[in-house]
Amino acid sequence: PHQQWPVQPQPPARSAGRGPLLAGLIVLLVLVAGAAFIWRNRSGGVDPKPTAAVATDGPLTVAWSKTTAEDRLPQDGAAEEATSFATWVTDDLVVRVSLGGVAAYRLADGTRAWATEVPAGSPVCTASHDPAAGFGVIAFGTAEDQVKNGTGCAQIGVIDLATGTMTHTVPVQKTAGTRSILAGVRVIAGGSVAVYDDQSAVTAVDLASGRRLWRLPTAKYCTDEVFAMTDKRIVMESECFLDRKHDIVILDPVTGKQVSATPMGEDLFSVLNVVSADPVVVVALSKGGGSVLITDAAGKKVATVPAKATGWDLDLIGTSRPSIRGGIDQPAMVAHGGVLYAGNRTGNQVIAFDLKDGHKLWDEQGNLGDPALIRADDDGLLVLESKLLEASLVRLDPRSGQVTALREGKVTREWVSVRSTAIVEHRGQLVLTPTYRTTVLPSVVVLR
């Protein structure tokens, strides 16, 4: 019989966002969807990754890994579990954000290149999912900040990924007299700009200079939540409870001016995650359980894909971050080249839809195991598919869904929990980090 390692627990739904209401809705969605695993991806179509060729020679093996003890920074404290707020990959570095700060490892051999700690007593509380213009963005603060400001994320830090230098810190400016409706600060980055929301306003910062570009106050009895961005647009959910106004709003990153506002409608009542900022593809809870909303550049609804229909049951809940207050759920889908790729729990395989009209294009042909979506480019979708203790790195043709196996490998204890792992691909190498707090898995694993 095949040997099987103990199955890792599935991470719970995110604890940030709209508090108990959203948490309850997510639980409801999970109950409606049934017990199923979460397909992971790290690109989400928001910030397209390089399209360098993927290596196709030799087996897929562990190049190096870091245990929690090896990865821990002094400010992480005595916690034995891995806490990952973000993992950024450059041409030669794997950069990880933990409670104590930011540490970089050389992609080639895993040796530490630099480490930047946050001030004592001011742990990291969130970080941008993606880097931008050679910078990563974190938020950190103290318990005193929590009392004064309603959030412990009182400082925004800009990290130069080449050197580890925290080039700028920007105080989170709270509006006097406001009360926190949400759990914490949310941070995104794209182009040359970082954007954060703090329950009282949405603020943009120039990454190179640390200068505030603009600040958009949140209206009374309203919430504004940023989700994703490119160098040309920010995707934000805006809801005003008294006015019963609920929109997907597109902002200009440089000026903060509103480009468009798309009413969610009565059927869609909360955004879970954003698959793509260009085109705008939003995953939302709905009366029927959930839907994917697709809009054009002008904010006009193009199509709505139901989560459940004959032949498919889409995974809507993305990468859960229980350790991040105000963390932004990352999508379990990918959009590129006019195609929306999603995990289909019916058959445990990939399904594709046309972004022009929402119609189904194809079901995966030649599936080799449970799929973990990684990223897409013009050549198709890159997926890590696993079955028992075997895994295959495959590419799906964007037109037919036909599978081409690129690499194969034997799953070891270091990367047994693919279902609960975030995956970044860089030039044929896979960087894996757990998406929940764990003492069992390494905090980072590199396969090549």
DOMI-676308 format. One record per residue (C-alpha): x, y, z. Coordinates in Angstrom, 1 decimal. Layout:
@xx->X&yy->Y&zz->Z
...
end
This chain:
@xx->0.0&yy->0.0&zz->0.0
@xx->1.0&yy->3.6&zz->-0.5
@xx->2.5&yy->5.4&zz->2.5
@xx->0.6&yy->8.4&zz->3.5
@xx->1.7&yy->11.2&zz->5.8
@xx->-0.7&yy->12.7&zz->8.3
@xx->-3.1&yy->15.1&zz->6.6
@xx->-2.5&yy->18.7&zz->7.6
@xx->-5.5&yy->20.6&zz->8.9
@xx->-7.2&yy->23.0&zz->6.5
@xx->-6.8&yy->26.7&zz->7.4
@xx->-9.9&yy->28.4&zz->8.6
@xx->-11.6&yy->31.3&zz->6.7
@xx->-10.0&yy->34.6&zz->7.2
@xx->-10.8&yy->36.4&zz->10.5
@xx->-10.4&yy->39.9&zz->9.0
@xx->-12.6&yy->42.0&zz->6.9
@xx->-16.2&yy->42.5&zz->7.9
@xx->-15.9&yy->40.8&zz->11.3
@xx->-18.5&yy->38.4&zz->12.5
@xx->-20.9&yy->39.0&zz->9.6
@xx->-18.4&yy->38.1&zz->6.9
@xx->-17.1&yy->35.2&zz->9.0
@xx->-20.6&yy->33.9&zz->9.3
@xx->-21.1&yy->34.3&zz->5.6
@xx->-17.9&yy->32.4&zz->4.8
@xx->-18.9&yy->29.6&zz->7.1
@xx->-22.3&yy->29.5&zz->5.3
@xx->-20.5&yy->29.3&zz->1.9
@xx->-18.3&yy->26.5&zz->3.1
@xx->-21.4&yy->24.6&zz->4.3
@xx->-23.1&yy->25.2&zz->1.0
@xx->-20.1&yy->24.2&zz->-1.0
@xx->-19.4&yy->21.1&zz->1.1
@xx->-16.1&yy->19.8&zz->2.5
@xx->-13.4&yy->20.4&zz->-0.1
@xx->-9.9&yy->21.6&zz->-0.2
@xx->-8.6&yy->25.0&zz->-1.2
@xx->-6.6&yy->25.3&zz->-4.5
@xx->-3.8&yy->27.8&zz->-4.0
@xx->-2.2&yy->30.3&zz->-6.2
@xx->0.0&yy->33.3&zz->-5.7
@xx->-0.5&yy->35.3&zz->-8.9
@xx->-4.2&yy->35.7&zz->-9.2
@xx->-3.8&yy->37.6&zz->-12.4
@xx->-3.4&yy->40.8&zz->-10.5
@xx->0.3&yy->41.4&zz->-11.1
@xx->1.4&yy->39.2&zz->-14.0
@xx->4.6&yy->37.3&zz->-13.4
@xx->7.5&yy->36.9&zz->-15.9
@xx->6.8&yy->34.4&zz->-18.6
@xx->10.3&yy->32.7&zz->-18.5
@xx->10.4&yy->29.1&zz->-19.7
@xx->9.9&yy->26.5&zz->-17.0
@xx->12.6&yy->23.9&zz->-16.7
@xx->11.5&yy->20.4&zz->-18.0
@xx->14.5&yy->18.3&zz->-17.2
@xx->15.0&yy->16.0&zz->-14.2
@xx->12.8&yy->15.2&zz->-11.2
@xx->11.3&yy->17.9&zz->-9.0
@xx->13.2&yy->17.7&zz->-5.7
@xx->13.7&yy->19.8&zz->-2.5
@xx->16.6&yy->22.2&zz->-3.1
@xx->16.5&yy->23.7&zz->0.4
@xx->14.1&yy->24.5&zz->3.2
@xx->14.1&yy->26.4&zz->6.4
@xx->12.6&yy->25.2&zz->9.7
@xx->10.7&yy->27.6&zz->11.9
@xx->13.7&yy->27.8&zz->14.2
@xx->16.1&yy->28.6&zz->11.4
@xx->13.7&yy->31.3&zz->10.0
@xx->12.8&yy->32.9&zz->13.3
@xx->13.9&yy->36.5&zz->13.9
@xx->14.5&yy->37.8&zz->17.5
@xx->11.3&yy->39.8&zz->17.5
@xx->9.3&yy->36.7&zz->16.6
@xx->9.5&yy->35.8&zz->20.2
@xx->9.3&yy->32.2&zz->21.4
@xx->6.5&yy->31.0&zz->19.1
@xx->7.4&yy->27.7&zz->17.5
@xx->4.9&yy->28.0&zz->14.7
@xx->5.6&yy->29.5&zz->11.3
@xx->3.8&yy->32.8&zz->10.7
@xx->3.9&yy->34.0&zz->7.1
@xx->2.4&yy->37.3&zz->6.2
@xx->3.9&yy->37.4&zz->2.7
@xx->6.5&yy->35.7&zz->0.5
@xx->8.2&yy->37.8&zz->-2.2
@xx->10.4&yy->36.3&zz->-4.8
@xx->13.0&yy->38.2&zz->-6.8
@xx->15.5&yy->37.0&zz->-9.4
@xx->17.9&yy->35.8&zz->-6.7
@xx->16.0&yy->36.1&zz->-3.3
@xx->13.2&yy->34.6&zz->-1.4
@xx->11.9&yy->37.2&zz->1.0
@xx->9.6&yy->36.3&zz->3.9
@xx->7.6&yy->38.5&zz->6.3
@xx->7.0&yy->37.2&zz->9.8
@xx->5.9&yy->38.8&zz->13.1
@xx->9.5&yy->40.0&zz->13.8
@xx->10.2&yy->41.6&zz->10.4
@xx->11.5&yy->40.6&zz->7.0
@xx->14.2&yy->38.2&zz->6.1
@xx->15.7&yy->37.3&zz->2.7
@xx->17.3&yy->34.0&zz->1.6
@xx->19.4&yy->33.4&zz->-1.5
@xx->17.3&yy->31.5&zz->-4.0
@xx->20.3&yy->29.5&zz->-5.1
@xx->21.3&yy->27.9&zz->-1.8
@xx->19.0&yy->29.2&zz->1.0
@xx->21.7&yy->31.2&zz->2.9
@xx->20.4&yy->34.3&zz->4.5
@xx->21.2&yy->37.5&zz->2.6
@xx->19.7&yy->40.0&zz->5.0
@xx->17.2&yy->40.5&zz->7.8
@xx->15.3&yy->43.6&zz->8.8
@xx->13.6&yy->43.6&zz->12.2
@xx->10.8&yy->45.8&zz->13.3
@xx->11.2&yy->47.8&zz->16.5
@xx->10.9&yy->45.8&zz->19.7
@xx->7.3&yy->45.5&zz->20.8
@xx->6.0&yy->46.5&zz->17.4
@xx->5.1&yy->43.3&zz->15.6
@xx->4.2&yy->43.1&zz->11.9
@xx->0.4&yy->42.9&zz->11.5
@xx->0.1&yy->42.6&zz->7.7
@xx->2.0&yy->43.0&zz->4.4
@xx->1.3&yy->43.5&zz->0.7
@xx->0.8&yy->40.2&zz->-1.1
@xx->2.9&yy->41.3&zz->-4.0
@xx->6.1&yy->43.5&zz->-4.2
@xx->6.2&yy->46.5&zz->-6.6
@xx->9.1&yy->48.4&zz->-8.2
@xx->11.6&yy->46.4&zz->-6.1
@xx->9.9&yy->47.2&zz->-2.8
@xx->7.8&yy->45.2&zz->-0.4
@xx->5.3&yy->46.9&zz->2.1
@xx->4.6&yy->46.0&zz->5.6
@xx->2.5&yy->47.4&zz->8.5
@xx->3.5&yy->47.2&zz->12.1
@xx->2.7&yy->48.7&zz->15.5
@xx->2.4&yy->48.4&zz->19.3
@xx->-0.3&yy->47.5&zz->21.8
@xx->-0.3&yy->51.3&zz->22.7
@xx->-1.1&yy->52.0&zz->19.1
@xx->-4.1&yy->49.6&zz->19.4
@xx->-5.5&yy->51.6&zz->22.3
@xx->-4.9&yy->55.0&zz->20.7
@xx->-5.8&yy->54.3&zz->17.1
@xx->-8.0&yy->51.3&zz->17.2
@xx->-5.4&yy->49.3&zz->15.3
@xx->-1.9&yy->48.1&zz->16.1
@xx->-0.9&yy->48.7&zz->12.5
@xx->0.3&yy->52.3&zz->13.2
@xx->3.2&yy->52.4&zz->10.8
@xx->3.7&yy->51.5&zz->7.1
@xx->7.2&yy->50.4&zz->6.3
@xx->8.7&yy->50.3&zz->2.7
@xx->11.4&yy->47.6&zz->2.3
@xx->14.1&yy->47.7&zz->-0.4
@xx->14.2&yy->44.1&zz->-1.5
@xx->17.7&yy->44.3&zz->-2.8
@xx->19.3&yy->45.4&zz->0.5
@xx->16.6&yy->44.9&zz->3.1
@xx->16.7&yy->48.6&zz->4.1
@xx->13.5&yy->50.0&zz->5.4
@xx->13.7&yy->53.1&zz->3.2
@xx->10.6&yy->54.8&zz->4.6
@xx->8.1&yy->54.6&zz->7.4
@xx->4.7&yy->56.4&zz->7.1
@xx->2.5&yy->56.9&zz->10.1
@xx->-1.1&yy->55.6&zz->9.6
@xx->-3.1&yy->58.8&zz->9.9
@xx->-6.4&yy->58.1&zz->11.6
@xx->-9.4&yy->60.5&zz->11.4
@xx->-10.2&yy->62.0&zz->14.8
@xx->-13.3&yy->60.5&zz->16.4
@xx->-13.6&yy->57.5&zz->14.0
@xx->-14.1&yy->54.0&zz->15.3
@xx->-12.7&yy->50.9&zz->13.7
@xx->-15.4&yy->49.0&zz->11.9
@xx->-12.9&yy->46.5&zz->10.5
@xx->-10.1&yy->44.5&zz->12.2
@xx->-7.0&yy->46.3&zz->10.9
@xx->-5.0&yy->47.9&zz->8.1
@xx->-5.0&yy->46.4&zz->4.6
@xx->-2.0&yy->47.0&zz->2.3
@xx->-1.6&yy->46.5&zz->-1.5
@xx->1.2&yy->47.5&zz->-3.9
@xx->1.4&yy->48.0&zz->-7.6
@xx->3.4&yy->50.0&zz->-10.1
@xx->5.3&yy->52.6&zz->-8.0
@xx->2.6&yy->53.0&zz->-5.4
@xx->1.5&yy->51.4&zz->-2.1
@xx->-2.1&yy->51.8&zz->-0.9
@xx->-3.6&yy->51.0&zz->2.4
@xx->-7.0&yy->51.4&zz->4.1
@xx->-7.3&yy->51.9&zz->7.8
@xx->-11.1&yy->52.0&zz->8.4
@xx->-11.1&yy->55.8&zz->8.2
@xx->-9.5&yy->56.5&zz->4.8
@xx->-7.7&yy->55.0&zz->1.8
@xx->-4.2&yy->56.4&zz->1.4
@xx->-1.6&yy->56.1&zz->-1.3
@xx->2.2&yy->56.4&zz->-0.8
@xx->4.9&yy->56.7&zz->-3.4
@xx->7.3&yy->53.8&zz->-2.9
@xx->10.5&yy->55.5&zz->-3.9
@xx->10.1&yy->58.7&zz->-1.8
@xx->7.7&yy->57.6&zz->0.9
@xx->5.6&yy->60.7&zz->0.1
@xx->1.8&yy->60.6&zz->0.6
@xx->0.2&yy->61.0&zz->-2.8
@xx->-3.4&yy->61.3&zz->-1.7
@xx->-5.9&yy->60.4&zz->1.0
@xx->-9.5&yy->59.5&zz->0.4
@xx->-11.6&yy->59.7&zz->3.6
@xx->-14.2&yy->57.0&zz->4.2
@xx->-17.7&yy->58.4&zz->4.6
@xx->-19.6&yy->58.0&zz->7.9
@xx->-21.3&yy->54.6&zz->8.2
@xx->-19.4&yy->53.3&zz->5.3
@xx->-16.5&yy->50.9&zz->4.7
@xx->-13.8&yy->51.0&zz->2.0
@xx->-11.7&yy->47.9&zz->1.5
@xx->-8.9&yy->47.8&zz->-1.1
@xx->-8.2&yy->44.4&zz->-2.6
@xx->-5.9&yy->44.5&zz->-5.6
@xx->-4.1&yy->46.9&zz->-7.9
@xx->-1.9&yy->47.4&zz->-11.0
@xx->0.0&yy->50.5&zz->-12.0
@xx->-3.2&yy->51.8&zz->-13.6
@xx->-6.1&yy->50.9&zz->-11.3
@xx->-7.1&yy->50.0&zz->-7.7
@xx->-10.0&yy->47.7&zz->-7.1
@xx->-11.9&yy->48.6&zz->-3.9
@xx->-15.2&yy->47.5&zz->-2.4
@xx->-17.2&yy->50.4&zz->-1.0
@xx->-20.3&yy->49.9&zz->1.1
@xx->-22.5&yy->52.5&zz->2.8
@xx->-25.0&yy->50.9&zz->5.2
@xx->-27.5&yy->53.7&zz->5.6
@xx->-27.7&yy->54.6&zz->1.9
@xx->-27.7&yy->50.9&zz->1.0
@xx->-25.0&yy->51.6&zz->-1.6
@xx->-22.6&yy->48.8&zz->-2.4
@xx->-20.1&yy->49.2&zz->-5.3
@xx->-17.0&yy->47.8&zz->-6.8
@xx->-15.0&yy->51.0&zz->-7.2
@xx->-12.0&yy->51.6&zz->-9.5
@xx->-9.5&yy->54.3&zz->-8.5
@xx->-6.6&yy->55.9&zz->-10.3
@xx->-3.4&yy->55.0&zz->-8.2
@xx->-1.7&yy->58.3&zz->-8.9
@xx->-4.5&yy->60.7&zz->-8.2
@xx->-7.0&yy->58.7&zz->-6.2
@xx->-9.8&yy->59.8&zz->-8.4
@xx->-12.7&yy->57.4&zz->-9.1
@xx->-12.6&yy->55.9&zz->-12.5
@xx->-15.8&yy->53.8&zz->-12.3
@xx->-18.3&yy->52.4&zz->-9.8
@xx->-20.1&yy->49.1&zz->-10.5
@xx->-23.1&yy->48.4&zz->-8.3
@xx->-22.9&yy->44.9&zz->-6.8
@xx->-26.6&yy->44.5&zz->-7.0
@xx->-28.9&yy->42.7&zz->-4.6
@xx->-27.7&yy->39.2&zz->-5.4
@xx->-24.0&yy->39.9&zz->-4.5
@xx->-23.4&yy->41.1&zz->-1.0
@xx->-19.7&yy->40.8&zz->0.0
@xx->-16.4&yy->40.5&zz->-1.9
@xx->-14.3&yy->37.5&zz->-0.9
@xx->-11.3&yy->38.2&zz->-3.1
@xx->-10.3&yy->39.8&zz->-6.4
@xx->-8.8&yy->37.5&zz->-9.1
@xx->-7.7&yy->40.3&zz->-11.4
@xx->-7.5&yy->44.1&zz->-11.4
@xx->-7.2&yy->44.2&zz->-15.2
@xx->-9.6&yy->43.0&zz->-16.3
@xx->-11.7&yy->43.3&zz->-13.1
@xx->-12.7&yy->39.9&zz->-11.9
@xx->-14.3&yy->39.7&zz->-8.4
@xx->-15.3&yy->36.7&zz->-6.3
@xx->-18.3&yy->37.5&zz->-4.1
@xx->-20.8&yy->35.9&zz->-1.8
@xx->-24.3&yy->35.8&zz->-3.2
@xx->-27.7&yy->34.5&zz->-2.3
@xx->-27.0&yy->31.4&zz->-4.2
@xx->-23.7&yy->30.8&zz->-2.4
@xx->-21.2&yy->32.7&zz->-4.5
@xx->-20.5&yy->34.2&zz->-7.9
@xx->-17.6&yy->35.6&zz->-10.0
@xx->-18.3&yy->39.1&zz->-11.4
@xx->-16.5&yy->40.2&zz->-14.5
@xx->-16.6&yy->43.9&zz->-15.6
@xx->-15.1&yy->45.8&zz->-18.5
@xx->-12.7&yy->48.8&zz->-18.3
@xx->-15.7&yy->51.2&zz->-17.9
@xx->-17.1&yy->49.3&zz->-15.0
@xx->-19.9&yy->47.7&zz->-16.9
@xx->-20.9&yy->44.2&zz->-15.9
@xx->-19.8&yy->41.8&zz->-18.6
@xx->-20.8&yy->38.5&zz->-17.0
@xx->-21.5&yy->36.7&zz->-13.7
@xx->-20.4&yy->33.1&zz->-13.4
@xx->-22.3&yy->31.2&zz->-10.6
@xx->-20.2&yy->29.2&zz->-8.2
@xx->-22.4&yy->26.1&zz->-8.7
@xx->-24.0&yy->25.0&zz->-11.9
@xx->-24.4&yy->21.8&zz->-13.9
@xx->-20.8&yy->20.4&zz->-14.3
@xx->-19.0&yy->22.6&zz->-11.8
@xx->-18.6&yy->23.6&zz->-8.2
@xx->-16.0&yy->26.4&zz->-8.0
@xx->-13.7&yy->27.0&zz->-5.1
@xx->-14.3&yy->30.6&zz->-4.1
@xx->-12.5&yy->31.0&zz->-0.8
@xx->-8.8&yy->31.8&zz->-1.5
@xx->-5.7&yy->31.7&zz->0.6
@xx->-6.8&yy->32.1&zz->4.2
@xx->-4.5&yy->34.1&zz->6.5
@xx->-5.6&yy->33.5&zz->10.1
@xx->-2.5&yy->35.2&zz->11.4
@xx->-3.1&yy->38.5&zz->9.6
@xx->-5.4&yy->41.1&zz->11.1
@xx->-6.9&yy->42.8&zz->8.1
@xx->-5.1&yy->40.4&zz->5.7
@xx->-6.5&yy->40.3&zz->2.2
@xx->-7.8&yy->36.9&zz->1.0
@xx->-6.0&yy->35.8&zz->-2.1
@xx->-8.0&yy->34.2&zz->-4.9
@xx->-8.0&yy->30.5&zz->-5.8
@xx->-8.4&yy->31.4&zz->-9.4
@xx->-6.2&yy->33.0&zz->-12.2
@xx->-7.1&yy->35.3&zz->-15.1
@xx->-5.0&yy->35.8&zz->-18.1
@xx->-5.3&yy->36.3&zz->-21.9
@xx->-9.1&yy->36.4&zz->-21.8
@xx->-9.4&yy->33.2&zz->-19.8
@xx->-10.6&yy->32.6&zz->-16.2
@xx->-9.0&yy->29.5&zz->-14.7
@xx->-10.6&yy->28.0&zz->-11.6
@xx->-10.5&yy->24.9&zz->-9.4
@xx->-13.5&yy->22.7&zz->-10.0
@xx->-14.4&yy->20.6&zz->-7.0
@xx->-16.5&yy->18.5&zz->-9.3
@xx->-13.9&yy->16.1&zz->-10.4
@xx->-11.0&yy->17.9&zz->-8.6
@xx->-9.7&yy->19.4&zz->-11.8
@xx->-9.4&yy->22.8&zz->-13.6
@xx->-12.2&yy->24.5&zz->-15.5
@xx->-11.9&yy->27.5&zz->-17.7
@xx->-14.3&yy->30.3&zz->-18.7
@xx->-14.3&yy->33.1&zz->-21.3
@xx->-13.8&yy->36.5&zz->-19.7
@xx->-15.8&yy->38.1&zz->-22.6
@xx->-19.1&yy->36.5&zz->-21.7
@xx->-18.6&yy->34.1&zz->-18.8
@xx->-19.3&yy->31.0&zz->-20.9
@xx->-17.5&yy->27.8&zz->-20.1
@xx->-14.6&yy->27.0&zz->-22.4
@xx->-13.3&yy->23.6&zz->-21.3
@xx->-12.7&yy->21.1&zz->-18.6
@xx->-9.1&yy->20.0&zz->-17.9
@xx->-8.0&yy->17.1&zz->-20.2
@xx->-5.5&yy->14.6&zz->-18.7
@xx->-5.6&yy->15.6&zz->-15.0
@xx->-2.8&yy->14.1&zz->-12.9
@xx->-4.1&yy->14.9&zz->-9.4
@xx->-5.5&yy->17.5&zz->-7.1
@xx->-4.6&yy->20.9&zz->-8.8
@xx->-2.9&yy->23.8&zz->-7.1
@xx->-3.1&yy->26.8&zz->-9.5
@xx->0.2&yy->28.8&zz->-9.7
@xx->0.1&yy->31.3&zz->-12.5
@xx->-0.8&yy->31.8&zz->-16.1
@xx->0.9&yy->33.4&zz->-19.1
@xx->0.4&yy->33.3&zz->-22.9
@xx->1.4&yy->29.6&zz->-23.0
@xx->-1.3&yy->28.6&zz->-20.5
@xx->-1.8&yy->27.8&zz->-16.9
@xx->1.0&yy->26.4&zz->-14.6
@xx->-0.4&yy->23.9&zz->-12.0
@xx->1.1&yy->21.6&zz->-9.4
@xx->-1.0&yy->18.4&zz->-9.3
@xx->-0.6&yy->15.9&zz->-6.6
@xx->-1.9&yy->12.4&zz->-5.9
@xx->-0.9&yy->10.5&zz->-2.8
@xx->2.9&yy->10.9&zz->-2.6
@xx->3.5&yy->11.9&zz->-6.2
@xx->3.3&yy->15.4&zz->-7.7
@xx->3.5&yy->16.8&zz->-11.2
@xx->4.2&yy->20.3&zz->-12.4
@xx->2.0&yy->20.7&zz->-15.5
@xx->0.9&yy->23.2&zz->-18.0
@xx->-2.6&yy->23.5&zz->-19.3
@xx->-3.2&yy->24.7&zz->-22.9
@xx->-5.3&yy->27.9&zz->-22.8
@xx->-7.4&yy->26.8&zz->-25.8
@xx->-8.1&yy->23.2&zz->-25.0
@xx->-7.2&yy->22.5&zz->-21.3
@xx->-4.9&yy->19.7&zz->-22.4
@xx->-2.3&yy->18.8&zz->-19.8
@xx->1.4&yy->18.7&zz->-20.6
@xx->3.6&yy->17.3&zz->-17.8
@xx->6.8&yy->19.3&zz->-17.2
@xx->8.3&yy->17.9&zz->-14.1
@xx->7.5&yy->15.1&zz->-11.7
@xx->8.6&yy->14.4&zz->-8.1
@xx->8.1&yy->12.4&zz->-5.0
@xx->6.3&yy->14.3&zz->-2.2
@xx->8.3&yy->14.3&zz->1.0
@xx->7.5&yy->15.4&zz->4.6
@xx->8.8&yy->18.9&zz->3.8
@xx->6.1&yy->19.6&zz->1.3
@xx->3.4&yy->17.1&zz->2.0
@xx->0.6&yy->19.7&zz->2.6
@xx->0.3&yy->21.1&zz->-0.9
@xx->-3.4&yy->21.8&zz->-0.2
@xx->-2.5&yy->24.3&zz->2.5
@xx->0.5&yy->25.9&zz->0.8
@xx->1.0&yy->29.1&zz->-1.1
@xx->3.2&yy->28.5&zz->-4.3
@xx->5.3&yy->30.9&zz->-6.2
@xx->7.0&yy->29.8&zz->-9.4
@xx->10.2&yy->31.5&zz->-10.6
@xx->12.1&yy->30.2&zz->-13.6
@xx->11.2&yy->26.6&zz->-13.0
@xx->11.7&yy->26.8&zz->-9.2
@xx->8.8&yy->26.5&zz->-6.8
@xx->8.7&yy->28.4&zz->-3.5
@xx->6.3&yy->26.9&zz->-1.0
@xx->5.1&yy->28.5&zz->2.3
@xx->2.4&yy->27.3&zz->4.6
@xx->-0.8&yy->29.5&zz->4.6
@xx->-1.6&yy->28.9&zz->8.3
@xx->0.3&yy->28.7&zz->11.5
@xx->2.0&yy->25.3&zz->11.9
@xx->4.8&yy->23.6&zz->13.8
@xx->5.0&yy->20.7&zz->11.4
@xx->5.9&yy->22.2&zz->8.1
@xx->9.0&yy->24.2&zz->7.3
@xx->8.4&yy->27.9&zz->7.0
@xx->9.8&yy->27.9&zz->3.4
@xx->10.6&yy->25.1&zz->0.9
@xx->12.2&yy->25.5&zz->-2.5
@xx->11.8&yy->22.9&zz->-5.2
@xx->13.7&yy->22.6&zz->-8.4
end
